[in-house]
């Protein structure tokens, strides 16, 4: 790998993380209630704990905040789908 390419990749990663930190702080301060109503009542310790994950996954979290579903997505797996087909509790 050439030096300019490595330098470009590091700069790109730094911009990604900087944008992620800005978005994550916005989500922690104002947008958390749009992701999960229970998490909206979390303590500042909890919010600090989820900040690195929000920073790394900021494009996905930003899409969820913009959509504003208000609740986490329902999990789909083979067992839950089979129970739903049988008419049992999901």
C-alpha positions in Angstrom: 0.0 0.0 0.0 1.4 3.4 -0.9 1.8 6.1 1.6 -0.7 8.5 0.0 -3.4 5.8 -0.2 -2.8 4.9 3.5 -3.0 8.5 4.4 -6.2 8.9 2.4 -7.8 5.9 4.1 -6.9 7.2 7.6 -8.3 10.6 6.7 -11.5 9.0 5.4 -11.9 6.9 8.6 -11.3 10.1 10.7 -14.1 11.9 8.8 -16.4 9.0 9.2 -15.8 8.8 13.0 -16.1 12.6 13.3 -19.5 12.6 11.5 -20.5 9.6 13.6 -19.6 11.3 16.8 -21.7 14.4 15.9 -24.7 12.2 14.9 -24.3 10.0 18.0 -24.3 13.0 20.3 -27.4 14.3 18.6 -29.1 10.9 19.0 -28.1 10.6 22.7 -29.3 14.1 23.5 -32.5 14.4 21.4 -33.2 11.4 19.2 -33.1 8.4 21.5 -36.8 8.6 22.2 -37.4 8.1 18.4 -35.4 4.8 18.5 -36.8 3.2 21.6 -39.2 4.8 24.2 -37.7 2.7 27.0 -34.1 3.8 26.2 -35.3 7.4 26.2 -35.6 7.2 30.0 -32.1 5.8 30.4 -29.5 7.4 32.6 -26.6 9.5 31.4 -24.4 6.5 32.2 -26.4 4.4 29.8 -26.2 7.1 27.2 -22.5 7.3 27.6 -22.2 3.5 27.3 -24.1 3.4 23.9 -22.2 6.3 22.5 -19.3 4.3 20.9 -21.8 1.9 19.2 -23.9 4.8 17.9 -20.7 6.4 16.6 -19.6 3.3 14.7 -23.1 2.5 13.3 -24.3 6.1 12.7 -25.7 5.6 9.2 -28.0 2.9 10.3 -29.1 4.7 13.5 -29.6 7.9 11.6 -32.0 6.1 9.2 -33.9 4.7 12.1 -34.2 8.1 13.8 -35.4 9.7 10.5 -38.0 6.9 10.0 -39.0 7.4 13.6 -40.8 4.1 14.2 -40.8 4.6 18.0 -40.0 1.0 18.8 -37.2 -1.5 18.1 -37.7 -3.7 15.1 -39.2 -7.1 15.8 -36.8 -10.0 15.8 -37.3 -12.6 13.0 -35.8 -16.1 13.4 -36.8 -19.6 12.5 -38.3 -20.4 15.9 -40.4 -17.2 16.1 -41.6 -17.6 12.5 -42.6 -21.3 13.1 -44.5 -20.3 16.3 -46.3 -17.5 14.4 -47.3 -20.0 11.7 -48.7 -22.4 14.3 -50.7 -19.6 15.8 -48.8 -19.7 19.1 -47.2 -16.7 21.0 -44.6 -15.0 19.0 
